[in-house]
């Protein structure tokens, strides 16, 4: 009898803590799932999703000898123990670069890559740090030499050809790296449990009241969901950030120009999609003055574990980001939003300073 009473009281407590979301709020919440979305191979990458390519890509990701001096690996900046980023305001490979290191978790769901969208596929983006002097400072010839020295059998197994032409080998190394990164998907979170219960008309009693209040602000008064929409909490587009940008780093404006001139873009010969349907977005892009100062809208999944924030790493906490972007919110609402954002990680961190 006592046990039944305790269960009954627990149910009443859960109901008391549950916010009665309106139907409009409920529909806005539901569009942020389910998670994870279905995994589909990338048509532009013929080895996307193939186990042998994933295994090869993982070896390449942790191989410093791909870099020019043989001392820097992809995991230098995208460290597994730091949510596949580095925790620094700005990345440091062989030298400090101008931008913050984004996590590669959930990167398979992106449409454009890099803070400025200068790459239109994950495999093309994976080539960029190999060639960047401040990051890995290699060349196509050096990458091919490393593959021939270290992984000739792996390369032949995955690509059914000899590693004999530098630019082709470089493109294929990017495709193997992309195949591995496509597997880096975060798990379900407290928010996902709550969202799915809401869809079923059930009450998920473990979801903190502060997170529920923050969720209401997120889809309503805060206006956050206009950019951070969908299951990955990003519309995949670009937006002005309210962060001053350097004259030589104009964001999306320069990114489009770089993309159009990149031989590894989806309009080029290395796109494995016979229909070239994947290249339509690139073909139609035009740089406009209004793109200056726009940067990619990041996913908010796992954001509590990927400080510091913004393209230049200039904001140290989620609270700082919210104060910069959310006008007219009280401190209590910002605290609730932080609680909600922390619920988008598999293991929400302990509250720090906001």
N, C-alpha and C positions, 0 to 999 in steps of 0.2 A: 504493500500500500504506500509506504513511504517513498519507494523507488518510483512508483507511478506518479506520485505527487511531485517529486523532484523533476521528472521528465516534463510534466505539465507546466511547472513553473519555469523551466528552461525555455519551453516553447513560447510562453507568454513574454519572457524576457527578450527573446529573439524578435518577436513581433513588435515589442515596444521600441527596440533599437532600429527597426527597419523604417526607412523613409518611404512615404507613400508617393512614389513618382507619378507624375501625370502621364497620360498616354503619349503625349508629344515627347516628353523626356524619355519614356521607356523606349520608343522607337529610335531615338537618337543614341541611346545606350546600346541597343541591340546591333546597330550597324558597325560596332567596334568588335565584331566577332563573326563566326566562331574562330577560335585559334587552336592550332595553326591552320592556315589556309591550305588547300590541296597543293602538293608539290608537283610542278610540271617541268619537264626538261626545257632548256633554252634552245629554241630552234636554230639560233645562230652559232651554237656550239655543239658539234656532232658528238662530243664525248660527255656532254652534260648528263648526269645521272648514272653513268656507267661505273660499276665498282672498281675496275682496274684504273680508271682515270682518277677517281676519288682517292685511291690509295697512293697513286703517283703524285697527285697534287698535294697531298699531306706531306709527303717526303720533301717536295720542293719548298713548301711553306716553311719548313724548319731547316733548310739547307743554306748556311752562310756562304758557301762557295759559289752560289749564283751571283753574288755581288762582286763588283770590280775588285775590291781589296780582299775579298774572301772573309769578311768579318761581320757582315750585317745580314740578317735574315728577315723575312716577312714578319716573323714573330717578335722581332726587336721592338716594333711599334704596336703590333697586334698580338699582345701577350695573352695567352689563355687564362692566366691567373688574374688578369685585370680586365675581364670581360672583353677580351680581344681588342683592347686599346692600350694606352700606356700611362694614363693618369697624369699626363703633363699638359700644361697649357698649349704648348706647340710641340709638334713631333720633332724627334732628334734621331736621325739615322747616322750619317757621317757628319752632319752639321744640322743646326736648328733650321727648320723650315718656317714658313709664314703661317701655317694653319694647324689647328687642333687635329689630332688623330681620331677619326670616327671609328666606332666599333664595326667589325664585319659580321657580328651576329645579326641574323635576319636579312643580310644583304641580298639574298636571292630574290626578295620581294620588291627591290628597288627598280625604278625605270631609268633613272639617270644616276650617274655615279660621280663621286667627288663633290666637294662643297659647291663648286661652280658648274657641275654637270658637264664637264668637258669630255666625258666618256659615255657612250650609249650602250655598253654591255659590260658585264662583270669581267669577262676575259680581257677586254681592252683596258679596263681600269687596272687590272692586275699586272699589266705590262708596265704601266706608268712609273711606279716606284723603282722598278729594275733599271730604268734608263735615267732617272732623275739624279743629277750629280750630288745633291745634298742627302739623298736617301741611300741608294744602293750603288749608283755610279757604275753600272755595267753597260755593255753594248750588245747588240744582237750577236756579233761574232763571239764575244766572251760567254754569253749564255749558251750558245751552241757548243762551244768548246767544253763547258762544264757538263752539259748533258752527255756529250760523247765520252767524256772521261768518267763520269759518275753513274749515269743512268741509261746507257745505250739500249739495254734489253727492255727496260721499262718503257722507254719511248717507243720502240718498235712494237711492243705488245699493245700499247694504247692507240697509236696512230697508224699502224700498219705501213710504215715507211721508214726509211733511213733518216737520221737527223743530219741533213746535208746542205740545207739552204738556210742561212742565218735568219732572215726575216720570217720564214715559215716556221722554223723552230721556235723563235720568240713568240709568235702568235699561238703556237700549240702549247708552249709552257704556260701562257696566260690562260688557255682553255683548261688545262689540267688544274691549275691553281683555282680557277673558278669552280670547277667540279667539286673540289674539296670544300670551298667556302659555302657552296650551296647547302652543305649538310649542317652548317652552324646555325641552328634554329633554336631559339629559346623555348623553354617549356611553358606549361600552363601556370597561371598566376592566381592570386586571390581574386583579382578582378574577373578573370575568366570564369571562376567558379560562381561568382555572384551573377555575372551576365547570363550564364546559361541557366541558372536557377530562375532568374527573372523571366527568361523566355518561356520557361515551363510553368510560370505562375506559382513558383515555390519561393520560400524564404530561405536564404543562405545566412544562417545565424552567425557565422564566424567573421563576416566582413565588417571591419570597424566602422562605427558611426561617423567618425571624422572622414574616412575615405568615401562614405556615401555622400556626405555633405559636399566634399570636394568634387565628386563626380557630378553632382547637380550643378555646381558652379561651372565645371568644365564644359558641359553640354548646353549650358544656359547663359547666365550673366557674363561669364568670363570670355565667351566667344572662342574658346580654345579649339573646339571641334571643327571650326571652319577650315583650319589648316591641318590639324592633327586628327584626320578622319580615318575611318576604315579599321580593319583588324590590326594593322601595323601602326596605327596612330600617326599616319602621315598621308597627305594627299599626293606625295611624290613630286610635288612642284617646288617652286622657288618663291621666296618672299623677302621683302626688306626686313632687316633685323633690328633696327634702331641702334645698331653698333656702328660707329664711325669706321669707314673702310679706307684703306690707303689708295692713293691715286693709281698705283701699279698693281692693285688687286681689286678689280671692279666686279668680281663675282661672276654672276651669270652672263653679263655682257661679254667679258673676255672668254668665258667658258664655251659659249656657242661658237665663237670664232676659232678657238682651239679645236673643238669637235669637228667642225667642217673641214679643217685642214689635216686632220689626223688620218694617216693611211690605214690605221686599224679600226676605223669606224665602220658602222654597219652598211655603208654605201660601198665599201671597198671589197677587194677580192677575198678577204679572209672570213667573210660572213658565210657560214655553212648553210644558211637558209635558202634553198633554191628559189622560193617564191619572192624573196626579198621583202616580204610583208613586214618583217621586223625593222626595216630601214625607213618605213614611212614617216615616222616621227622626226627622224634626223633630216630627211629630205625636205620636210616642210618648215624646219626651224629657220627663223630669221632673227638676227640680233637687233634689238631696239634700244634707244637711249634709256628707256625706263627699266631695263634689266640691270643697270649699274647699281651695285649695292645689294642685289638680291643673292641669297644663298639658299641652298637646299633645305627644305623643311625636314628635320630629322625625325625618325621614329622615336616615340616616347617609351617603347617597351625597353625595360631594363635600364631606363635613364638614371635611376637612383644609384646605379653602380658604375656610371661612366663620366663622373665629374673629371675636370672642369668642362664648362659648356660654351657654346657658340663656336663659330668657325675659327675664331682666334683664341679660344680658350680663356677669354677674359672674365668670365663669371664663374665663381667657385662653387656655388650651391644652387639647388633648385629654387630656393626662396629668392635669390638674387635674380634669376631668370624671370620668375613670375612678377617681381616688382618692376622689372624693366618693361615687360610686355603687357601687363594687365593693369589697365587704368581703372580707377574708381573702385578697387577692391579693398576691403578692410583687411587688417592683419590677420584676423581670425579666419577670413576666407582664404587668404594665402596659405595659412597653416593647414587648412583642410585640403586645399589643392595639393600641397606637398604630400599629405597623407595618401591622397588618391594616387599620385604619381609613384609613390613608393609601392603601392599595391600592384603595379605593372611589372614587378620583378618577381622571379621565382622565390627568392628569399629576401624580402624587404629588409634593408639595413636598419640598424637602430637609429633613432632620430638623433641627428646632430644639430648644429646651429643652423637656423634658417634665416 
